[in-house]
Amino acid sequence: MNINISIKELIAKFKWRNIRRLFASILAKSIRWFPLILLIVLCSYGGYLWYNYVYQAHWSEARKQSYISDKDKGTIFDRAKFNAVVSEMERRKNDYGNNPDNLSDIFKLKETVVKQ
């Protein structure tokens, strides 16, 4: 069995209009799946990044020791600032409980008299 196929004959048989129609029909059929495929690809990439940053973090020994020493320092409690904040809260609480009659009337409501 001898098959003789000439490339020139094949090219002559192809019509570019048919190729464009074929491409357009494939694109039209697959366009509804594009958002789903894009979502799957993006979620997969995000999962890959998350996995690498969380479970496969590689730190040098110097970086690990620096992190440990920073964590050991902790936070220094400043009792003077704490007491200042507590006293300010108490002052505001007492001011809130005071009678508002002795406060100045910024809108001048008591001075305005409506004449009838």
Beta strands, then each sheet from edge to edge (+ up, - down):
end
